[in-house]
Amino acid sequence: MNGRRKTADGAVGGGLLVAGTTSDAGKSVVTAGICRWLARQGVSVAPFKAQNMSLNSFVTREGAEIGRAQAMQAAAARVEPTALMNPVLLKPGSDRSSQVVLLGKPVGELSARGYHAGRQEQLLGTVTDCLAELRRTHDAVICEGAGSPAEINLRRTDIVNMGLARAARIPVVVVGDIDRGGVFASFFGTTALLSAQDQSLVAGYLVNKFRGDVTLLEPGLEMLRRITGRQTYGVLPYAHGLGIDEEDGLRVSLRGTVRESVVAPPAGADVLRVAVCAVPLMSNFTDVDALAAEPGVVVRFVDRPEELVDADLVVLPGTRGTVRALAWLRERGLADAVVRRAAEGRPVLGICGGYQMLGEHIEDEVESRAGAVDGLGLLPVRVRFAAEKTLARPVGRALGEPVEGYEIHHGVAEVAGGDEEFLDGCRVGSVWGTHWHGSLESDGFRRAFLREVARAAGRRFVPAPDTCFGALREEQLDRLGDLIEEHADTKALLRLIEEGVPEGVPFVPPGAP
C-alpha cells in the first residue's frame, strides 16, 4: 500500500467493510481471503467484526473471549487475535436472549428486544474506538458485516453494517451467494433499500460460489453496473472443503459436512468412527475438526441413540446450556446409550459442557437457574456454576505429550478421584472429561489419544504419523487468499481500501430498473 490516509487525528490505515446480501453469503471467507492476500503482499492487516453472534468462540492470549471466525481471520492476516477485533460478542442462551461479551468479558444477559432497544446504540462508540485503534496500528483493516445491511427494521441501532461504515467512513463491498440463485435481484434490492447516505458508501459487489462458465455471467454483471452505477469486484468460484471456523453453522470444517466427513485413506487396517452428539446450544464444535483432519477418522453429528451403536468414540461437546443439553440427552435416549457404552468399556469424551454432563452432580444458579441436577455419573466430578466466567489459555501434558488449549466456562469442577488426571479433568476407564477446548489440535496428543481410543474400541487403527493440523489450517487459509488473488480485481480492491469510495456514487431508488 502507498501509505496511510491523513486525517485531523493523524494517519490511519485503509479500511473495507465486507457485507453480504444474506447470512452465509460468504462474508467470513471473503474477509479471511482478503486478509491473507494482503498479508502475502507485505501489508500489515487486521480483521474486525463489530458485533458477532456465535457459540463458537476463542480465548486470546490476554484472556479475552472473541468469535472463532475473527481468530481464524487473524491467523489469515498473520497477526495475534485481540479483543479489539471483535468488541461485541453475543452468545445465545435461548431463542430470545444472549450473553453479551464486551471487549472479551461477559457483562450480562439481554433479550433481543432489550439489546436493540438501547444497549446496541450505546456500544457504537466502543466499536468505533476499537476500529480506530486497529487502523492506527495497521495499514488496513478488513471488517466483516453481519447478516444483511438491508435489515431496515434494525438500521437505527446498527453498529456492524452501514452504521459502522457511516461512523468510520469506510467503503462497502456486498457479497452475494450465486449458488442460492437470485444474486442480481439480491444485489439490486440490497442497494435500493438503503438510504442515499448509506448507498454512497457501497462501492460495488462480489459474486461468491459461482459454478460454470463466467463468460455467461458477464452480460448480467454489465447490466447490473448500468442499473446501479457500481462495479463487480470479482466472481469467486465455488470451492469445496474450505476449512474455516463457523460462526453458527454446523460443519466439520476441514473435511466434510454435517453428517459425515470425507476422510483420506487410513494409515492402518481400520477406520475410526466418531459420533458427536449434536446437543442444543452446541458451542465450539470446531473441537472435532482436528479429528476430522486425520486420515481414516470419520466424524458424524448425531441425534439418535441408534447412531451411537457403530461409533468407536462418542463425543459430548461444549454447550451454552449444560442442564438443557443433559435433559435433551435423556429425552432422546442418548443418555442411557452413553451410560451403557461406558459400562461396556467403550470410549466417551466430554469437552467443557460435555465434561460437566458426565459428572455426578451439577449445581446451576447461573446459566439455567435449575439448581441441583444429577449428571450422568460417569466421572467423579461435582460442578458448581459460578457467576464469573473462566477464560484461560492453559498449557500442560497428557498421555506423555504436550497440550495447549483454551477454557470458556462458568462451571467450576471439583474432581474427587478417577483413574488419572486428564487436562485438569479426569479419566475413568474409557471415559475422559476436560474443560479444555482445542486440545485435539496438538498433534502428538491427538495421535496418542486416538491410539487409546482404538485400543479400547478394538480397532486396528493407526494415526498417520505426519498429520499436522496447523499446516492443514495454513493450507486452507492460503486457498482463501488464492481465491481473491486469482478471481478478484485486486488492483481495484486495493485502491478502494486505500482511497475509499469515490465521490458521486449514484443513488439507486427502489424500482429503478
Buried (B, 14 or more C-beta within 10 A) or exposed (E): BEEBBEEEEEEBBBBBBBBBBBBBBBBBBBBBBBBBBBBBBEBBBBBBBBBBBBBBBBBBEEBBBBBBBBBBBBBBBBBEBBBBBBBBBBBBBBEEBBBBBBBBBBEEBBEBEBBBEEBBBEBBEBBBEBBBBBBBBBBBBBBBBBBBBBBEEBBEBBBBBBBBBBBBEBBBBBBBBBBBEEBBEBBBBBBBBBEEEBBBBBBBBBBBBBEEEEEEBEEBBEEBBEBBBBBBBBBBBEBEEBBBBBBBBEBBBBBBEEEBBEBEEBBBEBBBBBBBBBBEBBBBBBBBBBBBBBBBBBBBBBEEBEBBEEBBBBBBBBBBBBBBBBBBBEEBEBBEBBBEBBEEEBBBBBBBBBBBBBBBBBBBEBBBEBEEBEBBEBBBBBBBBEEEBBBBBBEBEBBEBEBBBBBBBBBBBEBEEBEEEBBBBBBBBBBBBBBBBBBBBBBBBBBBBBBBBBEBBEBEBBBBEEBEBEEBBBEBBBBBBBBBBEBBBBEBBBBBBBEBBEEEBBBBEEEEE
